[in-house]
Amino acid sequence: MGGHSETLLKDPAIEEWVWMRNNSHRYFRINRHTAPVLVTMGLVVPGLLFWYGSYSQDKVKLGPVVNKSIVMDPLVPSDPTSKEYKEWRVSDLQGSSLTEIHTVVSIVALSYWCWKCKTAAEYHRNPAKFNGRTLKHFVFECVVFLVPMFLALTDTYLFTTIAVLVGTGVYFRKQIPNAPHRPDKWAPDPRAENFKKTFVPGKITPKSYLSIYRAEMMLLTCFCILAVDFEIFPLKYAKVETFGTSIMDLGVGSFVFSAGVVGVKAFLPRNVDGKMVITTLWQQLQAGLWTSFPILGLGIARFVLTESVDYQKHTTEYGTHWNFFFTLGLLPLFVPLGLCLFKDLRVTSMILLVVSQALYSLTPLGDWLENANRTDIISANREGIFSFIGYLAMFLLGMSLGQEVLPDAPTFKARRMRLVSVLGVWTTAFMSFMLFSFVLGIEPSRRFANAPYCFWVAGFNSLMLWVFMLIEEDVDSKLPPQLSRSERPSGYNVPVILEAVNFNSLTTFLVANLLTGTINMKIETLLCSNSKATVILAIYIALFMLPALLMYRAGIRIR
């Protein structure tokens, strides 16, 4: 009874099944078996939940309902060149539906897919001679990233553009041959072995999907801030007055969320001379001060310049004196304090959002924020001050996602499991958005950065990042193991125009703002025909991209 056999007989079938179960990540590809699962879990299930929430939003109410109160000005300014008319034009806007917004912004993912498939196909044909920094590659990048964005955001041939991108992507993807199967399936995966050899705890290598995602959202934001001043740009995409959703509302939130995703890098443990080092609270506050001062200076400069030239200003956007640079500049000062409250940044974010939403919905503060007279410095800038709480929570949500995707994965399996973790973040944020919007009846508000707005932005950006990760994994999995390593030639991982924007993202945003102000002062944008507006916007894109490309070429990094 107490003895045991010296020889353990192993069942080959069971051993093979166990091995396949533990190593399924090594052979994951999108095919006819895995595609239905991805579509069902990633699109069908969330889509059904979204439909149910939309269907029941007028039937189930468990809390207070915040209604829109839009009062149209009966006195419409008659002169389209006047400051009053320009301010009236962007007031009391209702935005557009979530379906339309997500359809338009899906262009950025389709553009990346086309570029990735085309680049991988070319790299596979001749790895030794591949060079992604030639003139023809630069032209292709402009065509595949900038032209579709322009057509989508001006509501010109939207579905035709999507169809062309899908067809182009399918064509290039079919040119990538499948990786040859190894004769010995029990042999170690070269990719897994490469991960073990190159992994260093605390090391953070650039993630191409993250760089492209951030740069594309930056390009979208920079384009919209000038395009909204032309008649060619549909006003349904412009910022809403108080409640609702639009592409520009999504762009503002995405700017903050994506900054949080990469901003967490300074707070992660890092490897210094073989030792793991964590920054202290005092070091974090010092770094925050040095980061904040230049941005706050830009905010002050923007306020002084706009007041001195009597530039049009939408007061209910941030307030009388506040602007977006003040919000960006204050974030680094408060982030270290938020990190001290709870180790899990999601807990801190949830507390901030729930408390701010409760104050708005359940106290007289909500009525004061919407209708109070601007009699002092607080009431004059109440939108910017109160919305800062939501933007801080959104920034912390981005940092929590950055903690998942920024550090190098110790194993090949761990890297692929990040697809699951990011999908979980998206699902959580999406369900939270549904709870606030469809069950409690609280509509998103970019003006006050309320909880539904923050969850919508976090869910959308998490989904986009997941799609970008999935595209990279799908395309790279088709390459032979010897071509799938990190030592790839320049121009394979990130296109040069997006890498240049990401290299100096804040500087690019500042240049775009300066160009927007200059063009508005020199040209009566509302009197421009569609053809003239197209030419001006094309020149504008070239002008704010040029400094980014030159600084990237020279290796100059400001911010």
N, C-alpha and C positions, 0 to 999 in steps of 0.2 A: 504493500500500500504506500509505504513511504519512499520507495525507490522511483526512479525515472529512467526513461530510455536514453541511452547514449546517443542514439541516432534519431534525428527529427526528419521525417519524410515531408517534403514540401510539395504541395500540389502546384504544378507549373501554371495551370489556369488561374488559380487564386493569386499567385505571385505576379503574373502578368497584369491581372486586373488591378491589383494594388499599385503596381508601378504606373500604369496608365492613369489611375485616379490622381496620384501625387504629381504627375508630370503633364497633366492636360494643358497647362498654360504654355508649354513649349511648342505646342502645335496648333494654337488657336488661330483660326482664320475665319473671315466672314465668308460663308458658303451657304448652300441651300439648307444645311442642317442648323447652323448657328444663327443665320439671318432672321428666321421667324421668331426665335427666342429674344433676340435683341429688339426687334420691332415691337413685339408684344410687351416686353417689360419696359422698354424705353419710350414707346409712343402710344400704344393702344391702351394700356392700363392707366397712365396719367391722363390720356385723352378722355377716357370714360369718366374718371373722377372729376375732370374739369367740366364735362358735360353735365354730370349730376349736380355739381355745385351751381352751374348756371341755371339749370332747370329749377332748383329748389330755392334760389336766392329770394324769391318773393313769397315763398311758402313757409320758410322756417326762419324765425327771428329769435335769437337768444340774448340780444343786447340792444344797445342804443343804435339808431340809424342816423348817420350823418348825411344830410341832404345837401344838394347843391343849391346855392342862392346866387344866381347870375342876374345882374341887372344891366341890361344893355343901355348904353348911352344914346339917347335920342338925337343928340347934337353931334352929327358926324362931321369932322373937319373936312372941308372941301378941297384943300390944297394938298395933293399927295407928296409934295416936297417939304411940307412943314414938319416940325418936330412933333406937334400934336397929332397929326395924322399917322405918323410912323408908330407912335406910342399906342394910339387907338387901334391900329391894325393888328397888333399882337396881344390885345387885351380880350378877356372873356372867351378864350378859345376852349373848345371842348375836347380836342385830341382825336384819337382814332382807336379802333378796337385792338385788343391784344392779338387777335388772329392776324390782322393786317400788319401790325408792328413786327411780329415774329417772322412773318413771311418776308418782309422787306429786309430785315437784318440777317435772315438766313443766307443772304448773298455772300456775307463774309466767309461763312463756312464752306460754301460751294466754291468760292474763289480759291480758298486754301486747298481744297480737295483737287481741283484741276491742276494747280501749280505743283502739288506734291506728286500726283500721278505722272505728270509730264517729266518732272525732274528725276523721279525714280526710274522711269523707263529709259531715259537718256543715260543715266548713271549705270544702269545694268548693262547696256549695250557695250559701253567702253569705259570701265571704271578708271583705267590708267590715264586716259586723256580728258576726263570730265573736268570742266571748268564752268562754274555757275556765275562767273563775274564778267561775262562778255557782254557786248552791246546787244546782241540778239536776246540774251536772257533778260537784260534790263528792260528792253522794249516789251517782251512777253509779260514781265511782272507788272508793268504799267497797264497793259491791256487787260490782264486777268484780275487785277486788284482794283484799279482806279476807275476804269470805264464802267464795269457793272455797278459799282457803288454810286457813280454819278447817275446812271440810268434809273437805278432803284429809288434813290432819294429825290429825284425829280418826277417820280411817278410816270416815267417814260418807258414803255415796253417792258414792264416789270416781269410778267410771266414769260414773255419771249426770252428775256435775259436769263431767267432761271432755267428754261428749257435748253438754251444754248450751253450754259455752264454744265448742266447735268449730262448732256450729250457729249460735250468735250471731255468731261471727266471720265465717262464710261469708255470713250475711245482710247484715251491715254492709259487707263488702267488695264485694258485688255492687251496693251503692248508690254506689260510687265509679266514675264514668264514666272510661273510658280517656282519656288525654291526646290531644288532636287532633293528627294528623300534619301536619307543616309541608309546605306545597306544594313548597318547595325543599329537598330533603334534603341538598344540598351546602352549604347555608348553615351558618354556625357555630352550634353548640348554645348557647342562652342560658345554660344552667347552667354549661357549660365557660367561657364568657366571664365569668360572674359569679365563678367560682373564680379566674380570672387577676387580676381587678380587686381582689378582697378578700384574696388571699393575702399574708401577711406572714411572712417567715422567723422562727422562734422564737416565734410566737404560738400559744397554746393556747386554743381556744374550747371551751366545754362540749359534750360529746357526750351527746345525749339517751339513746341506747341504753345507754351506760355508767352514767349516773345512775340510770336505771330498774333496771338489773340489780343495782347495788349496793344500792339501797334495798329491792328485793324480797327479796334475800338477808338483809338486816338485819331486815326484818319477820319473816321465817321464823324466824330465830335468836331474836329477842326473844319470839315466841310460844311457842316450844318450851321455853324455860328455866322457864316457869311451868307450861305445860300438862303437862309430864312428872310433876308432883306430883299430878295428878288421875287417877282411874281411867278417865276418858274418853279419855285419851291412850294409845294402844297402846305397850306397853313394847318392842315390836320396833323402834320408831323411836328409842328412847333410846340413849345411848352404850353401846357394848359394853365388856366387861371388858378384854380384851386384844387379841384378834384377831377381825376381822369388819368389817362395814360397817353403818351405820345413817344415818338422816337427820340426827340431831344430830351425829354424827361429821363428816358432810359439811358441816353448817352451821358448825362450828368452823373447819375448814380453809378454807371459802369466805370466812369473815370475814378471815382472814389474807391469802389470795390476792388478794381484791379490794382490800384495803388496799395491797398491793404495786402493783397496777395503777395506782392513782391516786397512790401515794406517790412514784413515779418522777418526778413533775412537778417536784419541787424539785431534781432532779439533771440535768434536761434543759437544753440551751442556751436562753437566753431573750434576747429583743430589748430592749435598754435604750438609748434614745436613738439608735436606728439601728445599734447595735453588738451583736454576739452575745457574750453573757457566760456563762461556765461557772463554777460555784462550785468553790472549792478544797477540798482535803481538810479543812483546818482549819475552814473555814466549815461544811462538812457535819457535822463532829464537834460544833461549837458548836450548830448547829441540832438535832442529835440529842439533845444534853444537855437543851436547853430543852423538847424534845418528850417526853423520857423521864420527867423529874421528876414532872410531874402524874400520869402514868399509874402510875408506881411508887408514888406517894403513895396513889392509889386502891387499889392492891393491898395496901398495908400497912393502910389503913383497913378494907378488906374482911376481912382476916385478924383484926384486932383485934375487929371487931364480931361476926364469927361465933364467935370463941372466947368473947367475953364473954356472949353469949346462949345458948351451948351449941347452936349451930345444926348440923343434920345435915350431914355431910361425907363424900364418897366418897374415901377416902384414895388409892386406886389411880388416881384420875383425873389428878392432878398431883403429889400428895405430901402430906405432913403440913402444911407451911406454905405451899407454893407455890399460886398460883392463876393464872388466865388473864391477869389484869392484869399480872403480873410478866413473862410471856412477851411481851405487847404492848409493855410499857415498855422491855424490853431490845433489841427489834428495831432501833429507830432508832440505837442506839449501835454495833451491829455491822454495819449495812448499809454505811456508808462504807468500812469495812475490806474488806468483800466486793467492793465496786466497784473497789478498788485491785488486786486479784489478777489479774483478766482483764477486758478490755473487754467481752467477751460474757458477760452475766450467766448465760446458760444453762450455760456451761462451769463457772462457779463453783458453780452449783446442783448440777450432775451430780457434781462432785467431792465436795461435802459429802454428798450422798445415798449415793453408792457407798461412800465411806469409812465413814460411820456404819453402813450396812447390813452391810458386811464385819466391822466390829468387833462388831456384835450377833450375826451368824450364825456367824462363824468363830472367835470367841474366847470365853473364859469370861464375858465381860462380859454376854452375853445371859442366861445363867443367873442371874447376880448381879442384873441388873435385874428379873427376874421373881420371884425367890424370896428375896432377901436380907432379913435382919431390919433394922428401922429403928432403928439404934443411935446414929447421929450425924446431923448436919445434912445431910450429903451423901446418905447412904442413905435418910434420911427423905423427901428431895425428889428422888429419882433420876429419877422420871418427868418432872417438870418440867424438870430440868436436861438430861437426854438428849434429850427431845423438842424442846428449843429448837433443836437443830441442824437437825432436819427442818423446823420452822416457819420458820427463817431461810432455808433453801433454797427453801421454798414461797413466801416473801415475794419472794425474788429472781426466781423464775420469774414471779410476777405482775408484777414490775417490767419484766422482759424483754418481756412482752406489752404492758405500758403504753407501752414505747418504740415499739411498732408502731402503736398505735391513738390515743394521746393527741395527738401533734403534728398540726397542721392539714395536710391533704394539699395539695400544690402544684397538683394538677390534679384534674379530675373523674374521670379514668381512674384516677389513683392512689388515690382514695378507694374506688372500687369494687374495686380490686385488693387492698385490705385484707381483703376477704372470703376471698381465697385464702390470704393469710398467716396469718390467724387459724385457718382450717381446717387449715393445715399444722401449727400449734402443737398443735391438738387431736389430730391424727393421731399426731404424734410422742409426745406424752404418753400417748396411749392404747396405742400399741405398746409403750412402755416399761413401762406397767402390766401388759400381757399377758406380757411377758418375765419380770418378777419373779413374778407371781402364778401363771401357768399353766405356765411352763416350769421356773422354779426352785422353784416350790412355796412361795413366801413369801407369806403372807396379809397384807392391810393391817392396820395397827395404829395407831389414833389415839393410844393410850396412849403409844407411843414415837415417833410420827410417822415411821414407817419409809418406805423408798423407795416401795413399792407404794401406800401411803396418799397420799403427796405427789403421785405421778404420777396417781393416780385423781382427786384434788381438782383438780389443774391441768388434766387432760383434760376433766373435767366442766365446769369454769368456762369454759374456752376454748370448748367446744361451746355453752354457754348464751349466751356473748357473741356467738358467730358467729350463732346463731339470732336474737338480738335485732337484730344488724346487718342480717341478711337481711330481717327483718320491716320494718324502717325503710326499707330500699332498695326493697322490693317495693311498699309502700304509697305512698311518696313518688314512685315512678316513674310512678304512675298520675295524678298531678296535672299540670296544665299547667305548662310551664316558668316562667311568671310567678308561679305559686303555690308553686314548689319552692325558692325562695330562702331565705336565712337570716333575712330580716326577717319573721318570722311573729309573730302575736299571742300574748299570754300565754296559756298553757294548752294550746298545740298540741303542743309538743315533749315536755313532762314533766308528768304529773298533779301537782296541788298536794300531795297527801298524800305522794307519794314524793319530791317535791322538798324538802319540809319535813324528812323523815327524813334525806335526803342532806345537807342544809344543816348539820345538827348530829348526825352519825351516832354519834359516840362518846358524846355527851351523852345521846342517846336510849337507847343501850345501857346506860349507867349508870343512868338513870331506871328502865329495865325491871328491872335487877338489884335496885335498892332496893325497887321495888314487889313483886318476887318474894319477897324476904325478909320484907317487912311482911305480905304476905298469908299466908305460911306460918306466921308467928308468931301471927297473929290468928285464922286459920281452920284447922280440921282438914280439909285438902284431901282426904284419902283417904276421909273419911266423907261427902263430898258426892255427891249423886245426879248423874246426867248432866245433867239440866235445870239444877240449881243450878250445876254446874261451867260450863255454857255461859254462864250469866248472868255469873258471876264473870270468866270469860275475856274476855267482850265488854266488861265494864267496865274490865278491865285494859288491853285494847288501846286503849280510848278515853283512859285516864289517861296511858299513856306516849306516846300520839300528841299529846295536847293541848299539853304544853310545846313539842314540836317545831313544831307549827303556830303557836303564839303567838310563838315566837322568830323563825320565818321571816317572819311577818307584820310583826314589828317590826324586821326586818333585823339581829337580834342573832345573831352567829355565835361560838360558843365553840370547839367542835371537832366 
